[in-house]
Amino acid sequence: MPAWHFLTLVVIVASMDLPDKHHDVDTSSWRALPARDGTFLTRQQARSWALVLDSRSIPCCIESDGNGWLLLVPEHQLESARRELRLYEEANQDWPPAVPAARQLIENTLPTVSVLLLLATFYNLTLIGLSVPERGILDLYELGAAHAAGIRGGQWWRCVTALTLHAGSVHLLSNLAIGGAFIILLCRELGSGLAWSLLLASGTLGNLINAWVQSPDHRSVGASTAVFGAVGILAAIRLVRDRHHLQRRWFIPVAAGLALLAILGTEGRQTDLGAHLFGFCFGVFFGVCAESLMGKYGRPGAVLNFLLAVLSVALVGAAWWAALEFPG
């Protein structure tokens, strides 16, 4: 933080306890410093200016004449006081920065819910089984689970297909109920195409890194890696958007996301904390990138959102085609 901006915070906090007048000093020959427009100062402005001068070792005192407040300084230091206050005002004329305007949310809840319902439909398909000529009924869990040894061996598609599988109805419903709220909010914030592509990227990379830190026998399934990617993306969006106002509390949005990870992402015997953590971390990374770009260029338009959505669908389709074509 620039020195003058730091001094601004000191002024706000410390000026509340600043004495209004030096009772042991003769101030009869002191000169008053008017406000910038030549009028009287407000009490808060007089106290703020007094603290600035005090920090520059320029004696001053505050008096009221009934119409407003005056800041008095010795006549021989009048020009020095004006110079210091001018520098202070110039350095802080745009501080603190204006609160960013709230971005209007996109109304795309229905398409998002439709995709979530499609995920639930696919779960029912895994229960029934997929019958393929000459191969019989396929075990989709065996083909698509995030098997660490398989991923290390080059079966990249498992990082994607595992996001579409669930270990049971409770697992599915928890992801739809809890994760669905974050996903709906993210899609409304970014647009469906960008949101789903970032979710897919966070979940896929989370599964990839998790496979390399786990034992070769490790297996996992579930969309929760992408769900915690959504939590990370939302936390990063808030972090970047409000970075000037958070100041030294910049970590609060990320800390809130980590708290959600600790509360929701560590329960149950089969919970894959590593995948959740890596999904969250990649979500933070992609969220920072996305919000930084949107701050400069705005949200993606309808065409780009459509292309990103098509790319996401194509990636999932290609992953399952590879899983069926190369069962390993």
PyMOL commands that set and color helices and strands:
alter all, ss='L'
color gray80, all
select helices_A, chain A and resi 3-17+43-55+75-91+109-128+140-144+148-152+158-164+169-190+192-213+224-241+243-249+252-264+273-297+302-325
alter helices_A, ss='H'
color red, helices_A
select strands_A, chain A and resi 31-33+61-64+69-73+130-132+136-138
alter strands_A, ss='S'
color yellow, strands_A
deselect
rebuild
show_as cartoon
